[in-house]
Amino acid sequence: MKGEDDVNTARKDEEADGSGEKLLGFNSTEEQPSGPRGQDSMWRNEKYETVPLDVKGIDEDNSKGTTDSLYPQAALRKAQQGNERPKDPKLWPYFQDGLRRIDYVLTYHVQKPQSTRKQSAKSCLCFKFRREQSSPPVHEDPELAAQEQRLDYHEDDQRLRREEFEENLREMGLEMEREEGNKIPGVGFLKIHAPWEVLCREAEFMKLKMPTFKKYKVSHGSSIVEKVNMFVQKVTATLQPKVGENRVENEKYLSYPFSREKQHLFDLSDRNSFFDSKTRSSIVYEILKRTKCTRAKYIMGISSLLGSGVYTEAYPLHDGDIDGINAEANDRKILCEEWASYSIFYKYQPIGLIRKYFGEKVGLYFAWLGVYTQMLIPAAIVGVIVFLYGCVTVEDNIPSMEVCDERNNITMCPICDRVCSYWKLVTACGTARASHLFDNAATVFFAIFMALWATMFMEHWKRRQMRLNYIWDLTSFEDAESQPRAEYEFHVMKKSLKKEKPPKEENVKLTCRDRMPAYMTIIVMMVFLICVTLAIVFGVVLYRVSIMTALHMSSTPSFRTNIRATVKTTAAIINLIIIIIMDEVYGAIARWLTIMEVPKTDKSFEERLIFKTFILKFANAFTPIVYLAFFRGRIIGRPGKYIYVMGSYRMEECAHAGCLMELCIQLCITMLGKQLIQNNLFEIGVPKLKKMLRQRKIDKKHQEELDKTLHRHEKDHFLGPFVGLNPEYMEMIIQFGMVTLFVASFPLAPLFALLNNIIEIRLDAKKFVTELRRPIAVRAKDIGIWYTLLRGLSKVAVIVNAFVISFTSDFIPRLVYQYMYSPDGTLHGFVNHTLSYFNVSHFQPGTEPTESMHLGYKVEVCRYKDYRDPPWSDTPYEFSRQFWAILAARLAFVIVFQNVVMLMSDFVDWLIPDIPKDISIQIHNERNLIVELFMKQEQGKKYRNTIGDPSPQPLRSRPSSQA
């Protein structure tokens, strides 16, 4: 072709001259040539016939920087001749012409003009001659000169990679506009627009389901169900957001995967709104992911270019401003007013609008969070009732009354060696009464209720998820096999190069043998990190033992009062601080281990990362709780034969009322601390701090002026990057574990979770709308691996609560005493029954109390909580028959409780269908309507051919390039 030969000749001449940019017709210098430039050099090899061939470039001068625009002249002429009114690029995400929408933005580092400007050979010689004439020669430091040369080479290499990548994007049909150094120094922006033909082509390739012109009536079930739905809708009308997305629709557009050959099926009267901004950005992102850059050493796609620093940021733009006088109505502003506001915390979320703006994956997260929060309401109510029942019955609780009765005059053995003395049981009156609030007859009922609640929650979410899939046209959506990650391809390339004679047709891939070193490293590191967690818990145990001994040795009376409460609270706070710090460490290590594993696809990478992170963070959060629930106070030995660690540290005991109170304190502080500090404070403070640091790079004098003049892509540059939904899901999964796993010891956990989530929804909403860049719209029909984790936790919760009730609380010992050993069938005498005798003369030398006469009498026998034979029996200090009877009852309760509750859960699972009946009927009707629609179209074609229509209606019209 003659035109292409002329272009090649012009390129060779330009390379020989050494001045100007060679690819894409971009000009990075401050001086702009007058008139259109690069009309010959800005050609491309046309791949798709729907993309216009007349590609030309127009440069627009700007006194503050450089703005280059590459787009077809025909497209611009059509846009200008149309009826569309140009948008203000300062308020809306549009090109400088105000007609073409910015679908995606890439940013890159721009050198200072002194180091980046490329001078021609002639100008360089003239400048060198003038410098030698005007000033004496300057001897430069050779090391600095070499360093500058290396930096220039690095910048030139990145610039060449960008030019090649952008040329390939232009060959794919994308239109671009570049802007350098206008208001943000050192940052260049590449604005990308996808014309109509590209959108149609990619929508067909991605099999996007789009609404057709065919409508059909939606059935909401039987007449009774429909009346109930109408009644509920009227009752909850005040709770619905004012977005027009949540009302019950009686009609629905029939959707079908988009096809250029079947454009007559779709309503294309308004092409500007046919593909919304969310869909447009996702289409451009798919193109960016699969566009190759051969200069980048075996890397492919925008993710690799971001990792190598060729581009610094990549993001779609928000629709517009959310505040200010000039802010016009847009989806973002509506979301800010009707979703991201704390004053409307009582309203439902506009899930439809969230999905429309952020995509299905984000929409499913907030829909799941909303369902979870709604289900917490009955759990919180029942938990409060259980707690109030404990408060009401505390005065009638016989065991706590016996502990508080001074007439019993029971002398207890010391809780530590030497410095601790004997103590009266009546001093534990407050602890015994407080323990009854969380350890009473209603605890078992609440544990069974929460197990069934978890099953109901999972079933309710499955039905809600299926309904959303139907509304969002995702019922037939299946995740296509995604492209291999760039890191995976790089390792495959290295493996193929190592082979001496690789087969030509062999599909080289990474095998289990290739990954074996990474697998071994992962296993060793995971085991090591879990051991680190156990070591941290053991360190906190040593802290409790040592600080309790120190407080007992203190001569200050104020230090010796409320020793147990002080030690419990401070240890729980230390545990909380360690958990928050180690969460960040474990998250970074999990990502490093996953990168080392080299997963093939992004989905595989995400799932493996989630699994590792969950294991580490779950162990970090729950290991201290598990220790308090099942190990503390059980491996201490007995008076005269205690178990010691680290030489002289005696293992700590539980209070007389058991460890359930300490477990409750630990759960309360950990749960509230993680929610208030780690989740809410960090989510509010960290993004604002990062935004302030980014804005500090700009001169404060021009800050106010910049806020008024910045364009949409420049404003979004100062927002925080979107890091994914994994942190949001993770904190909710950990919270779900705290609500279900140890709920038998802390019935107020659902209430605290409910209050936190009410704030969390609006906090996340405000963060997504105002603080973060707009995420890529990702299609998804479920929440993925998170559902598996939730289901696993709900199953484990049944077992854990069974063991908490059996071994941590006194429910089983009270039950056994009442029906086996009580003379009158009541709990009178239960406290005395649980205490064993010890002869103080049997203390090991050096462990007896140094102060034993402060009680006013000489102690010969002290009591301790255990089921052992007295010292005067034939088997002194051995486990008694009561111990074995209670142990058998405990194990029997675990087996019965676990099987009964799981059987009830499975019955509920079977009873409630996963797919609502009306949705299954509508899905079946849609399939029939699709067949009917195609049959009508075929009959219409045959009729037109029969009557000899000279100009039949074409199946595919050639659209213009305007979008």
Secondary structure, 3 states (H helix, E strand, C coil): CHHHHHHHHHHHHHHHHCCCCCCCCCCCCCCCCCCCCCCCCCCCCCCCCCCCCCEEEEEEECCCCEEEEEEEHHHHHHHHHCCCCCCCCCCCCECCCCCCECCEEEEEECCCHHHHCCCCHHHHHHHHHHHHHHCCCCCCCHHHHHHHHHHHHHHHHHHHHHHHHHHHHHHCCCEEEEEECCCCCCEEEEEEECCHHHHHHHHHHHCCEEEEEEEEECCCCCHHHHHHHHHHHHHCHHHCCCCCCCCCCCEEEEEEECCHHHHHHECCCCHHHHCCHHHHHHHHHHHHHHCECHHHCCCECHHHHHHCCCCCEEECCCCCCCCCCCCCCCHHHHHHHHCCCHHHCCCCCCHHHHHHHHCHHHHHHHHHHHHHHHHHHHHHHHHHHHHHHHHHHHHHCHHHHHHHCHHHCCEECCCCCCCCCCEEHHHHHHHHHHHHHHCCCHHHHHHHHHHHHHHHHHHHHHHHHHHHHHHCCCCCCCCCCCCCCHHHHHHHHHHHHHCCCCCCCCCCCCCHHHHHHHHHHHHHHHHHHHHHHHHHHHHHHHHHHHHHHHHHHCCCHHHHCCHHHHHHHHHHHHHHHHHHHHHHHHHHHHHHHHHHHCCCCHHHHHHHHHHHHHHHHHHHHHHHHHHHHHCCCCCCEECCEECEECCCEECCCCECCECHHHHHHHHHHHHHHHHHHHHHHHHHHHHHHHHHHHHCCCCHHHHHHHHHHCCHHHHHHCCECCCCCHHHHHHHHHHHHHHHCCCCCCCCHHHHHHHHHHHHHHHHHHHHHHHECCCCCCCCCCCCHHHHHHHHHHHHHHHHHHHHHHHHCCHHHHHHHHHHHCCCCCCCCHHHHHEEEEEHHHCCCCCCCCCCCCCCCCCCEEEEECCECCCCCCCCCCECHHHHHHHHHHHHHHHHHHHHHHHHHHHHHHHCCCCCHHHHHHHHHHHHHHHHHHHHHHHHHHHHHHCCCCCCCCCCCCCCCCC
